[in-house]
Amino acid sequence: MKLINIGYGNVVLADKIVAIVSPDSAPIKRIVQDAKDKGSCIDATYGRRTRAVIITDSDHVILSAAQPETVANRLQDEEDDNV
């Protein structure tokens, strides 16, 4: 079980991550709004600006204040450590 730090002490199970994207595009904004409406959005920004949107295989959407590249690098580093 690999956990990835997404900022401010929050972690996500690495095996469940499907995508890590920027929140700037209209389709991603729609995905986030739909998740909020359904109650499947997890806001892990601690009131800061959302910089990364993490989509999981269970259709949960996680908002993070860390840059998408930072989260992706942490995920990649975790995979490299296990090789």
PDB file of N, CA, C and O in Angstrom, chain B, residues numbered from 101:
ATOM      1  N   MET B 101       0.853  -1.178   0.000  1.00  0.00           N
ATOM      2  CA  MET B 101       0.000   0.000   0.000  1.00  0.00           C
ATOM      3  C   MET B 101       0.897   1.238   0.000  1.00  0.00           C
ATOM      4  O   MET B 101       1.640   1.475   0.952  1.00  0.00           O
ATOM      5  N   LYS B 102       0.820   2.023  -1.076  1.00  0.00           N
ATOM      6  CA  LYS B 102       1.642   3.216  -1.221  1.00  0.00           C
ATOM      7  C   LYS B 102       0.773   4.452  -1.014  1.00  0.00           C
ATOM      8  O   LYS B 102      -0.274   4.592  -1.646  1.00  0.00           O
ATOM      9  N   LEU B 103       1.201   5.333  -0.142  1.00  0.00           N
ATOM     10  CA  LEU B 103       0.488   6.576   0.110  1.00  0.00           C
ATOM     11  C   LEU B 103       1.284   7.735  -0.468  1.00  0.00           C
ATOM     12  O   LEU B 103       2.507   7.786  -0.336  1.00  0.00           O
ATOM     13  N   ILE B 104       0.585   8.668  -1.111  1.00  0.00           N
ATOM     14  CA  ILE B 104       1.214   9.826  -1.726  1.00  0.00           C
ATOM     15  C   ILE B 104       0.767  11.071  -0.980  1.00  0.00           C
ATOM     16  O   ILE B 104      -0.429  11.291  -0.788  1.00  0.00           O
ATOM     17  N   ASN B 105       1.725  11.882  -0.559  1.00  0.00           N
ATOM     18  CA  ASN B 105       1.430  13.137   0.131  1.00  0.00           C
ATOM     19  C   ASN B 105       0.921  14.146  -0.894  1.00  0.00           C
ATOM     20  O   ASN B 105       1.590  14.422  -1.889  1.00  0.00           O
ATOM     21  N   ILE B 106      -0.283  14.700  -0.641  1.00  0.00           N
ATOM     22  CA  ILE B 106      -0.840  15.704  -1.556  1.00  0.00           C
ATOM     23  C   ILE B 106      -0.838  17.091  -0.928  1.00  0.00           C
ATOM     24  O   ILE B 106      -1.463  18.014  -1.449  1.00  0.00           O
ATOM     25  N   GLY B 107      -0.136  17.237   0.190  1.00  0.00           N
ATOM     26  CA  GLY B 107       0.005  18.535   0.830  1.00  0.00           C
ATOM     27  C   GLY B 107      -0.703  18.632   2.159  1.00  0.00           C
ATOM     28  O   GLY B 107      -1.778  18.065   2.351  1.00  0.00           O
ATOM     29  N   TYR B 108      -0.081  19.365   3.085  1.00  0.00           N
ATOM     30  CA  TYR B 108      -0.645  19.653   4.405  1.00  0.00           C
ATOM     31  C   TYR B 108      -1.000  18.393   5.188  1.00  0.00           C
ATOM     32  O   TYR B 108      -1.999  18.357   5.907  1.00  0.00           O
ATOM     33  N   GLY B 109      -0.177  17.370   5.043  1.00  0.00           N
ATOM     34  CA  GLY B 109      -0.368  16.147   5.809  1.00  0.00           C
ATOM     35  C   GLY B 109      -1.431  15.221   5.260  1.00  0.00           C
ATOM     36  O   GLY B 109      -1.740  14.209   5.889  1.00  0.00           O
ATOM     37  N   ASN B 110      -1.996  15.529   4.115  1.00  0.00           N
ATOM     38  CA  ASN B 110      -3.011  14.676   3.494  1.00  0.00           C
ATOM     39  C   ASN B 110      -2.348  13.690   2.555  1.00  0.00           C
ATOM     40  O   ASN B 110      -1.398  14.032   1.850  1.00  0.00           O
ATOM     41  N   VAL B 111      -2.849  12.469   2.547  1.00  0.00           N
ATOM     42  CA  VAL B 111      -2.288  11.435   1.683  1.00  0.00           C
ATOM     43  C   VAL B 111      -3.405  10.728   0.919  1.00  0.00           C
ATOM     44  O   VAL B 111      -4.554  10.675   1.358  1.00  0.00           O
ATOM     45  N   VAL B 112      -3.028  10.190  -0.237  1.00  0.00           N
ATOM     46  CA  VAL B 112      -3.960   9.447  -1.089  1.00  0.00           C
ATOM     47  C   VAL B 112      -3.312   8.123  -1.420  1.00  0.00           C
ATOM     48  O   VAL B 112      -2.097   8.050  -1.606  1.00  0.00           O
ATOM     49  N   LEU B 113      -4.114   7.076  -1.496  1.00  0.00           N
ATOM     50  CA  LEU B 113      -3.617   5.765  -1.880  1.00  0.00           C
ATOM     51  C   LEU B 113      -3.208   5.807  -3.352  1.00  0.00           C
ATOM     52  O   LEU B 113      -4.041   6.070  -4.219  1.00  0.00           O
ATOM     53  N   ALA B 114      -1.947   5.552  -3.635  1.00  0.00           N
ATOM     54  CA  ALA B 114      -1.390   5.707  -4.980  1.00  0.00           C
ATOM     55  C   ALA B 114      -2.077   4.807  -5.999  1.00  0.00           C
ATOM     56  O   ALA B 114      -2.247   5.201  -7.153  1.00  0.00           O
ATOM     57  N   ASP B 115      -2.471   3.614  -5.594  1.00  0.00           N
ATOM     58  CA  ASP B 115      -3.082   2.667  -6.528  1.00  0.00           C
ATOM     59  C   ASP B 115      -4.451   3.120  -7.015  1.00  0.00           C
ATOM     60  O   ASP B 115      -4.940   2.613  -8.024  1.00  0.00           O
ATOM     61  N   LYS B 116      -5.075   4.056  -6.324  1.00  0.00           N
ATOM     62  CA  LYS B 116      -6.420   4.514  -6.686  1.00  0.00           C
ATOM     63  C   LYS B 116      -6.412   5.723  -7.610  1.00  0.00           C
ATOM     64  O   LYS B 116      -7.460   6.091  -8.141  1.00  0.00           O
ATOM     65  N   ILE B 117      -5.253   6.352  -7.816  1.00  0.00           N
ATOM     66  CA  ILE B 117      -5.180   7.563  -8.636  1.00  0.00           C
ATOM     67  C   ILE B 117      -5.281   7.203 -10.118  1.00  0.00           C
ATOM     68  O   ILE B 117      -4.542   6.360 -10.627  1.00  0.00           O
ATOM     69  N   VAL B 118      -6.221   7.871 -10.794  1.00  0.00           N
ATOM     70  CA  VAL B 118      -6.391   7.695 -12.229  1.00  0.00           C
ATOM     71  C   VAL B 118      -5.742   8.851 -12.973  1.00  0.00           C
ATOM     72  O   VAL B 118      -5.080   8.644 -13.991  1.00  0.00           O
ATOM     73  N   ALA B 119      -5.930  10.089 -12.462  1.00  0.00           N
ATOM     74  CA  ALA B 119      -5.385  11.253 -13.149  1.00  0.00           C
ATOM     75  C   ALA B 119      -5.068  12.355 -12.147  1.00  0.00           C
ATOM     76  O   ALA B 119      -5.713  12.479 -11.106  1.00  0.00           O
ATOM     77  N   ILE B 120      -4.057  13.155 -12.489  1.00  0.00           N
ATOM     78  CA  ILE B 120      -3.699  14.360 -11.734  1.00  0.00           C
ATOM     79  C   ILE B 120      -3.681  15.482 -12.759  1.00  0.00           C
ATOM     80  O   ILE B 120      -2.829  15.502 -13.647  1.00  0.00           O
ATOM     81  N   VAL B 121      -4.623  16.421 -12.640  1.00  0.00           N
ATOM     82  CA  VAL B 121      -4.785  17.450 -13.665  1.00  0.00           C
ATOM     83  C   VAL B 121      -4.859  18.839 -13.050  1.00  0.00           C
ATOM     84  O   VAL B 121      -5.093  18.998 -11.852  1.00  0.00           O
ATOM     85  N   SER B 122      -4.656  19.831 -13.892  1.00  0.00           N
ATOM     86  CA  SER B 122      -4.794  21.228 -13.498  1.00  0.00           C
ATOM     87  C   SER B 122      -6.275  21.600 -13.511  1.00  0.00           C
ATOM     88  O   SER B 122      -7.025  21.102 -14.351  1.00  0.00           O
ATOM     89  N   PRO B 123      -6.707  22.461 -12.600  1.00  0.00           N
ATOM     90  CA  PRO B 123      -8.136  22.806 -12.507  1.00  0.00           C
ATOM     91  C   PRO B 123      -8.570  23.927 -13.449  1.00  0.00           C
ATOM     92  O   PRO B 123      -9.691  24.420 -13.322  1.00  0.00           O
ATOM     93  N   ASP B 124      -7.729  24.342 -14.381  1.00  0.00           N
ATOM     94  CA  ASP B 124      -7.987  25.537 -15.168  1.00  0.00           C
ATOM     95  C   ASP B 124      -8.974  25.354 -16.320  1.00  0.00           C
ATOM     96  O   ASP B 124      -9.667  26.305 -16.682  1.00  0.00           O
ATOM     97  N   SER B 125      -9.055  24.169 -16.898  1.00  0.00           N
ATOM     98  CA  SER B 125      -9.903  23.999 -18.075  1.00  0.00           C
ATOM     99  C   SER B 125     -11.376  23.837 -17.696  1.00  0.00           C
ATOM    100  O   SER B 125     -11.707  23.393 -16.596  1.00  0.00           O
ATOM    101  N   ALA B 126     -12.237  24.202 -18.621  1.00  0.00           N
ATOM    102  CA  ALA B 126     -13.683  24.125 -18.387  1.00  0.00           C
ATOM    103  C   ALA B 126     -14.164  22.691 -18.111  1.00  0.00           C
ATOM    104  O   ALA B 126     -14.993  22.501 -17.221  1.00  0.00           O
ATOM    105  N   PRO B 127     -13.673  21.674 -18.844  1.00  0.00           N
ATOM    106  CA  PRO B 127     -14.124  20.309 -18.535  1.00  0.00           C
ATOM    107  C   PRO B 127     -13.769  19.856 -17.116  1.00  0.00           C
ATOM    108  O   PRO B 127     -14.554  19.165 -16.467  1.00  0.00           O
ATOM    109  N   ILE B 128     -12.598  20.245 -16.644  1.00  0.00           N
ATOM    110  CA  ILE B 128     -12.198  19.871 -15.284  1.00  0.00           C
ATOM    111  C   ILE B 128     -13.043  20.624 -14.268  1.00  0.00           C
ATOM    112  O   ILE B 128     -13.427  20.059 -13.243  1.00  0.00           O
ATOM    113  N   LYS B 129     -13.335  21.882 -14.536  1.00  0.00           N
ATOM    114  CA  LYS B 129     -14.216  22.644 -13.642  1.00  0.00           C
ATOM    115  C   LYS B 129     -15.587  21.992 -13.556  1.00  0.00           C
ATOM    116  O   LYS B 129     -16.192  21.968 -12.484  1.00  0.00           O
ATOM    117  N   ARG B 130     -16.093  21.458 -14.684  1.00  0.00           N
ATOM    118  CA  ARG B 130     -17.383  20.757 -14.675  1.00  0.00           C
ATOM    119  C   ARG B 130     -17.300  19.474 -13.857  1.00  0.00           C
ATOM    120  O   ARG B 130     -18.219  19.151 -13.105  1.00  0.00           O
ATOM    121  N   ILE B 131     -16.196  18.743 -14.005  1.00  0.00           N
ATOM    122  CA  ILE B 131     -16.012  17.514 -13.233  1.00  0.00           C
ATOM    123  C   ILE B 131     -16.011  17.822 -11.734  1.00  0.00           C
ATOM    124  O   ILE B 131     -16.643  17.114 -10.950  1.00  0.00           O
ATOM    125  N   VAL B 132     -15.302  18.876 -11.344  1.00  0.00           N
ATOM    126  CA  VAL B 132     -15.237  19.267  -9.928  1.00  0.00           C
ATOM    127  C   VAL B 132     -16.631  19.668  -9.431  1.00  0.00           C
ATOM    128  O   VAL B 132     -17.042  19.252  -8.347  1.00  0.00           O
ATOM    129  N   GLN B 133     -17.352  20.465 -10.209  1.00  0.00           N
ATOM    130  CA  GLN B 133     -18.681  20.906  -9.784  1.00  0.00           C
ATOM    131  C   GLN B 133     -19.647  19.729  -9.678  1.00  0.00           C
ATOM    132  O   GLN B 133     -20.440  19.658  -8.739  1.00  0.00           O
ATOM    133  N   ASP B 134     -19.584  18.807 -10.637  1.00  0.00           N
ATOM    134  CA  ASP B 134     -20.433  17.617 -10.573  1.00  0.00           C
ATOM    135  C   ASP B 134     -20.120  16.779  -9.336  1.00  0.00           C
ATOM    136  O   ASP B 134     -21.028  16.254  -8.692  1.00  0.00           O
ATOM    137  N   ALA B 135     -18.836  16.655  -9.006  1.00  0.00           N
ATOM    138  CA  ALA B 135     -18.435  15.895  -7.816  1.00  0.00           C
ATOM    139  C   ALA B 135     -18.933  16.582  -6.554  1.00  0.00           C
ATOM    140  O   ALA B 135     -19.367  15.911  -5.617  1.00  0.00           O
ATOM    141  N   LYS B 136     -18.875  17.912  -6.516  1.00  0.00           N
ATOM    142  CA  LYS B 136     -19.390  18.639  -5.353  1.00  0.00           C
ATOM    143  C   LYS B 136     -20.888  18.415  -5.209  1.00  0.00           C
ATOM    144  O   LYS B 136     -21.389  18.226  -4.100  1.00  0.00           O
ATOM    145  N   ASP B 137     -21.599  18.435  -6.324  1.00  0.00           N
ATOM    146  CA  ASP B 137     -23.049  18.220  -6.295  1.00  0.00           C
ATOM    147  C   ASP B 137     -23.401  16.814  -5.823  1.00  0.00           C
ATOM    148  O   ASP B 137     -24.386  16.626  -5.109  1.00  0.00           O
ATOM    149  N   LYS B 138     -22.596  15.823  -6.220  1.00  0.00           N
ATOM    150  CA  LYS B 138     -22.840  14.433  -5.828  1.00  0.00           C
ATOM    151  C   LYS B 138     -22.317  14.119  -4.428  1.00  0.00           C
ATOM    152  O   LYS B 138     -22.680  13.099  -3.842  1.00  0.00           O
ATOM    153  N   GLY B 139     -21.474  14.985  -3.898  1.00  0.00           N
ATOM    154  CA  GLY B 139     -20.887  14.733  -2.582  1.00  0.00           C
ATOM    155  C   GLY B 139     -19.655  13.852  -2.638  1.00  0.00           C
ATOM    156  O   GLY B 139     -19.264  13.270  -1.626  1.00  0.00           O
ATOM    157  N   SER B 140     -19.040  13.746  -3.801  1.00  0.00           N
ATOM    158  CA  SER B 140     -17.846  12.906  -3.925  1.00  0.00           C
ATOM    159  C   SER B 140     -16.583  13.732  -4.137  1.00  0.00           C
ATOM    160  O   SER B 140     -15.586  13.226  -4.653  1.00  0.00           O
ATOM    161  N   CYS B 141     -16.624  14.995  -3.740  1.00  0.00           N
ATOM    162  CA  CYS B 141     -15.462  15.875  -3.839  1.00  0.00           C
ATOM    163  C   CYS B 141     -14.835  16.028  -2.460  1.00  0.00           C
ATOM    164  O   CYS B 141     -15.528  16.312  -1.483  1.00  0.00           O
ATOM    165  N   ILE B 142     -13.538  15.841  -2.384  1.00  0.00           N
ATOM    166  CA  ILE B 142     -12.798  15.981  -1.135  1.00  0.00           C
ATOM    167  C   ILE B 142     -11.869  17.176  -1.275  1.00  0.00           C
ATOM    168  O   ILE B 142     -10.960  17.167  -2.105  1.00  0.00           O
ATOM    169  N   ASP B 143     -12.093  18.196  -0.469  1.00  0.00           N
ATOM    170  CA  ASP B 143     -11.292  19.419  -0.539  1.00  0.00           C
ATOM    171  C   ASP B 143     -10.161  19.329   0.483  1.00  0.00           C
ATOM    172  O   ASP B 143     -10.391  19.441   1.687  1.00  0.00           O
ATOM    173  N   ALA B 144      -8.940  19.127  -0.007  1.00  0.00           N
ATOM    174  CA  ALA B 144      -7.762  19.011   0.856  1.00  0.00           C
ATOM    175  C   ALA B 144      -6.854  20.227   0.693  1.00  0.00           C
ATOM    176  O   ALA B 144      -5.638  20.123   0.851  1.00  0.00           O
ATOM    177  N   THR B 145      -7.450  21.387   0.375  1.00  0.00           N
ATOM    178  CA  THR B 145      -6.647  22.580   0.120  1.00  0.00           C
ATOM    179  C   THR B 145      -6.421  23.426   1.362  1.00  0.00           C
ATOM    180  O   THR B 145      -5.576  24.320   1.347  1.00  0.00           O
ATOM    181  N   TYR B 146      -7.152  23.167   2.429  1.00  0.00           N
ATOM    182  CA  TYR B 146      -7.056  23.965   3.657  1.00  0.00           C
ATOM    183  C   TYR B 146      -7.302  25.450   3.371  1.00  0.00           C
ATOM    184  O   TYR B 146      -6.640  26.318   3.941  1.00  0.00           O
ATOM    185  N   GLY B 147      -8.253  25.728   2.490  1.00  0.00           N
ATOM    186  CA  GLY B 147      -8.629  27.097   2.192  1.00  0.00           C
ATOM    187  C   GLY B 147      -7.726  27.803   1.200  1.00  0.00           C
ATOM    188  O   GLY B 147      -7.939  28.975   0.890  1.00  0.00           O
ATOM    189  N   ARG B 148      -6.747  27.121   0.712  1.00  0.00           N
ATOM    190  CA  ARG B 148      -5.846  27.726  -0.266  1.00  0.00           C
ATOM    191  C   ARG B 148      -6.354  27.467  -1.678  1.00  0.00           C
ATOM    192  O   ARG B 148      -7.328  26.743  -1.882  1.00  0.00           O
ATOM    193  N   ARG B 149      -5.681  28.066  -2.638  1.00  0.00           N
ATOM    194  CA  ARG B 149      -6.092  27.930  -4.033  1.00  0.00           C
ATOM    195  C   ARG B 149      -5.871  26.497  -4.526  1.00  0.00           C
ATOM    196  O   ARG B 149      -4.838  25.888  -4.251  1.00  0.00           O
ATOM    197  N   THR B 150      -6.853  25.970  -5.257  1.00  0.00           N
ATOM    198  CA  THR B 150      -6.732  24.634  -5.831  1.00  0.00           C
ATOM    199  C   THR B 150      -5.782  24.670  -7.006  1.00  0.00           C
ATOM    200  O   THR B 150      -5.985  25.423  -7.959  1.00  0.00           O
ATOM    201  N   ARG B 151      -4.741  23.853  -6.937  1.00  0.00           N
ATOM    202  CA  ARG B 151      -3.756  23.808  -8.021  1.00  0.00           C
ATOM    203  C   ARG B 151      -3.723  22.466  -8.716  1.00  0.00           C
ATOM    204  O   ARG B 151      -3.230  22.362  -9.839  1.00  0.00           O
ATOM    205  N   ALA B 152      -4.245  21.425  -8.059  1.00  0.00           N
ATOM    206  CA  ALA B 152      -4.281  20.101  -8.679  1.00  0.00           C
ATOM    207  C   ALA B 152      -5.615  19.434  -8.351  1.00  0.00           C
ATOM    208  O   ALA B 152      -6.141  19.560  -7.246  1.00  0.00           O
ATOM    209  N   VAL B 153      -6.134  18.734  -9.328  1.00  0.00           N
ATOM    210  CA  VAL B 153      -7.343  17.943  -9.148  1.00  0.00           C
ATOM    211  C   VAL B 153      -6.935  16.492  -9.367  1.00  0.00           C
ATOM    212  O   VAL B 153      -6.394  16.136 -10.414  1.00  0.00           O
ATOM    213  N   ILE B 154      -7.201  15.662  -8.362  1.00  0.00           N
ATOM    214  CA  ILE B 154      -6.840  14.244  -8.430  1.00  0.00           C
ATOM    215  C   ILE B 154      -8.128  13.456  -8.590  1.00  0.00           C
ATOM    216  O   ILE B 154      -9.047  13.573  -7.779  1.00  0.00           O
ATOM    217  N   ILE B 155      -8.186  12.658  -9.638  1.00  0.00           N
ATOM    218  CA  ILE B 155      -9.365  11.841  -9.909  1.00  0.00           C
ATOM    219  C   ILE B 155      -9.013  10.397  -9.580  1.00  0.00           C
ATOM    220  O   ILE B 155      -7.975   9.889 -10.006  1.00  0.00           O
ATOM    221  N   THR B 156      -9.885   9.739  -8.819  1.00  0.00           N
ATOM    222  CA  THR B 156      -9.625   8.368  -8.382  1.00  0.00           C
ATOM    223  C   THR B 156     -10.494   7.382  -9.157  1.00  0.00           C
ATOM    224  O   THR B 156     -11.428   7.771  -9.859  1.00  0.00           O
ATOM    225  N   ASP B 157     -10.170   6.108  -9.016  1.00  0.00           N
ATOM    226  CA  ASP B 157     -10.927   5.078  -9.728  1.00  0.00           C
ATOM    227  C   ASP B 157     -12.326   4.873  -9.153  1.00  0.00           C
ATOM    228  O   ASP B 157     -13.156   4.212  -9.776  1.00  0.00           O
ATOM    229  N   SER B 158     -12.596   5.426  -7.978  1.00  0.00           N
ATOM    230  CA  SER B 158     -13.931   5.333  -7.383  1.00  0.00           C
ATOM    231  C   SER B 158     -14.761   6.582  -7.687  1.00  0.00           C
ATOM    232  O   SER B 158     -15.788   6.819  -7.051  1.00  0.00           O
ATOM    233  N   ASP B 159     -14.310   7.379  -8.662  1.00  0.00           N
ATOM    234  CA  ASP B 159     -14.976   8.618  -9.090  1.00  0.00           C
ATOM    235  C   ASP B 159     -14.997   9.691  -8.013  1.00  0.00           C
ATOM    236  O   ASP B 159     -15.833  10.593  -8.058  1.00  0.00           O
ATOM    237  N   HIS B 160     -14.099   9.608  -7.054  1.00  0.00           N
ATOM    238  CA  HIS B 160     -13.923  10.707  -6.110  1.00  0.00           C
ATOM    239  C   HIS B 160     -12.979  11.722  -6.742  1.00  0.00           C
ATOM    240  O   HIS B 160     -12.067  11.367  -7.488  1.00  0.00           O
ATOM    241  N   VAL B 161     -13.215  12.985  -6.429  1.00  0.00           N
ATOM    242  CA  VAL B 161     -12.374  14.061  -6.931  1.00  0.00           C
ATOM    243  C   VAL B 161     -11.749  14.733  -5.721  1.00  0.00           C
ATOM    244  O   VAL B 161     -12.461  15.181  -4.822  1.00  0.00           O
ATOM    245  N   ILE B 162     -10.423  14.807  -5.691  1.00  0.00           N
ATOM    246  CA  ILE B 162      -9.697  15.374  -4.562  1.00  0.00           C
ATOM    247  C   ILE B 162      -9.022  16.652  -5.021  1.00  0.00           C
ATOM    248  O   ILE B 162      -8.305  16.663  -6.022  1.00  0.00           O
ATOM    249  N   LEU B 163      -9.255  17.729  -4.283  1.00  0.00           N
ATOM    250  CA  LEU B 163      -8.647  19.021  -4.601  1.00  0.00           C
ATOM    251  C   LEU B 163      -7.421  19.204  -3.729  1.00  0.00           C
ATOM    252  O   LEU B 163      -7.474  18.985  -2.519  1.00  0.00           O
ATOM    253  N   SER B 164      -6.316  19.606  -4.339  1.00  0.00           N
ATOM    254  CA  SER B 164      -5.064  19.778  -3.618  1.00  0.00           C
ATOM    255  C   SER B 164      -4.478  21.154  -3.923  1.00  0.00           C
ATOM    256  O   SER B 164      -4.654  21.684  -5.020  1.00  0.00           O
ATOM    257  N   ALA B 165      -3.783  21.724  -2.944  1.00  0.00           N
ATOM    258  CA  ALA B 165      -3.107  23.002  -3.132  1.00  0.00           C
ATOM    259  C   ALA B 165      -1.704  22.823  -3.706  1.00  0.00           C
ATOM    260  O   ALA B 165      -1.037  23.808  -4.024  1.00  0.00           O
ATOM    261  N   ALA B 166      -1.253  21.584  -3.841  1.00  0.00           N
ATOM    262  CA  ALA B 166       0.064  21.315  -4.430  1.00  0.00           C
ATOM    263  C   ALA B 166      -0.050  21.343  -5.958  1.00  0.00           C
ATOM    264  O   ALA B 166      -1.109  21.057  -6.516  1.00  0.00           O
ATOM    265  N   GLN B 167       1.038  21.687  -6.613  1.00  0.00           N
ATOM    266  CA  GLN B 167       1.067  21.700  -8.071  1.00  0.00           C
ATOM    267  C   GLN B 167       0.905  20.271  -8.607  1.00  0.00           C
ATOM    268  O   GLN B 167       1.372  19.323  -7.976  1.00  0.00           O
ATOM    269  N   PRO B 168       0.244  20.107  -9.769  1.00  0.00           N
ATOM    270  CA  PRO B 168       0.108  18.759 -10.344  1.00  0.00           C
ATOM    271  C   PRO B 168       1.465  18.080 -10.572  1.00  0.00           C
ATOM    272  O   PRO B 168       1.602  16.872 -10.379  1.00  0.00           O
ATOM    273  N   GLU B 169       2.462  18.867 -10.982  1.00  0.00           N
ATOM    274  CA  GLU B 169       3.790  18.298 -11.219  1.00  0.00           C
ATOM    275  C   GLU B 169       4.403  17.769  -9.925  1.00  0.00           C
ATOM    276  O   GLU B 169       5.078  16.740  -9.926  1.00  0.00           O
ATOM    277  N   THR B 170       4.164  18.477  -8.826  1.00  0.00           N
ATOM    278  CA  THR B 170       4.693  18.050  -7.533  1.00  0.00           C
ATOM    279  C   THR B 170       4.081  16.720  -7.117  1.00  0.00           C
ATOM    280  O   THR B 170       4.793  15.809  -6.694  1.00  0.00           O
ATOM    281  N   VAL B 171       2.769  16.609  -7.236  1.00  0.00           N
ATOM    282  CA  VAL B 171       2.083  15.361  -6.865  1.00  0.00           C
ATOM    283  C   VAL B 171       2.548  14.232  -7.780  1.00  0.00           C
ATOM    284  O   VAL B 171       2.804  13.122  -7.315  1.00  0.00           O
ATOM    285  N   ALA B 172       2.656  14.511  -9.075  1.00  0.00           N
ATOM    286  CA  ALA B 172       3.102  13.485 -10.023  1.00  0.00           C
ATOM    287  C   ALA B 172       4.532  13.043  -9.720  1.00  0.00           C
ATOM    288  O   ALA B 172       4.840  11.854  -9.804  1.00  0.00           O
ATOM    289  N   ASN B 173       5.398  13.974  -9.372  1.00  0.00           N
ATOM    290  CA  ASN B 173       6.775  13.621  -9.018  1.00  0.00           C
ATOM    291  C   ASN B 173       6.821  12.752  -7.770  1.00  0.00           C
ATOM    292  O   ASN B 173       7.610  11.811  -7.694  1.00  0.00           O
ATOM    293  N   ARG B 174       5.977  13.064  -6.791  1.00  0.00           N
ATOM    294  CA  ARG B 174       5.927  12.240  -5.574  1.00  0.00           C
ATOM    295  C   ARG B 174       5.440  10.837  -5.908  1.00  0.00           C
ATOM    296  O   ARG B 174       5.928   9.854  -5.349  1.00  0.00           O
ATOM    297  N   LEU B 175       4.485  10.746  -6.813  1.00  0.00           N
ATOM    298  CA  LEU B 175       3.987   9.441  -7.239  1.00  0.00           C
ATOM    299  C   LEU B 175       5.082   8.677  -7.970  1.00  0.00           C
ATOM    300  O   LEU B 175       5.273   7.484  -7.736  1.00  0.00           O
ATOM    301  N   GLN B 176       5.798   9.358  -8.850  1.00  0.00           N
ATOM    302  CA  GLN B 176       6.890   8.736  -9.595  1.00  0.00           C
ATOM    303  C   GLN B 176       8.022   8.306  -8.666  1.00  0.00           C
ATOM    304  O   GLN B 176       8.571   7.217  -8.828  1.00  0.00           O
ATOM    305  N   ASP B 177       8.376   9.148  -7.697  1.00  0.00           N
ATOM    306  CA  ASP B 177       9.426   8.797  -6.736  1.00  0.00           C
ATOM    307  C   ASP B 177       9.044   7.565  -5.944  1.00  0.00           C
ATOM    308  O   ASP B 177       9.890   6.714  -5.668  1.00  0.00           O
ATOM    309  N   GLU B 178       7.772   7.460  -5.573  1.00  0.00           N
ATOM    310  CA  GLU B 178       7.294   6.304  -4.826  1.00  0.00           C
ATOM    311  C   GLU B 178       7.431   5.036  -5.661  1.00  0.00           C
ATOM    312  O   GLU B 178       7.834   3.991  -5.150  1.00  0.00           O
ATOM    313  N   GLU B 179       7.093   5.130  -6.955  1.00  0.00           N
ATOM    314  CA  GLU B 179       7.212   3.972  -7.837  1.00  0.00           C
ATOM    315  C   GLU B 179       8.677   3.592  -8.031  1.00  0.00           C
ATOM    316  O   GLU B 179       9.000   2.405  -8.081  1.00  0.00           O
ATOM    317  N   ASP B 180       9.572   4.579  -8.140  1.00  0.00           N
ATOM    318  CA  ASP B 180      10.988   4.292  -8.306  1.00  0.00           C
ATOM    319  C   ASP B 180      11.575   3.599  -7.085  1.00  0.00           C
ATOM    320  O   ASP B 180      12.452   2.745  -7.211  1.00  0.00           O
ATOM    321  N   ASP B 181      11.092   3.966  -5.905  1.00  0.00           N
ATOM    322  CA  ASP B 181      11.587   3.353  -4.671  1.00  0.00           C
ATOM    323  C   ASP B 181      11.211   1.887  -4.579  1.00  0.00           C
ATOM    324  O   ASP B 181      11.907   1.110  -3.926  1.00  0.00           O
ATOM    325  N   ASN B 182      10.129   1.500  -5.218  1.00  0.00           N
ATOM    326  CA  ASN B 182       9.639   0.118  -5.128  1.00  0.00           C
ATOM    327  C   ASN B 182      10.188  -0.771  -6.225  1.00  0.00           C
ATOM    328  O   ASN B 182       9.857  -1.956  -6.269  1.00  0.00           O
ATOM    329  N   VAL B 183      11.014  -0.242  -7.110  1.00  0.00           N
ATOM    330  CA  VAL B 183      11.559  -1.065  -8.205  1.00  0.00           C
ATOM    331  C   VAL B 183      12.804  -1.765  -7.761  1.00  0.00           C
ATOM    332  O   VAL B 183      13.408  -2.503  -8.540  1.00  0.00           O
TER     333      VAL B 183
END
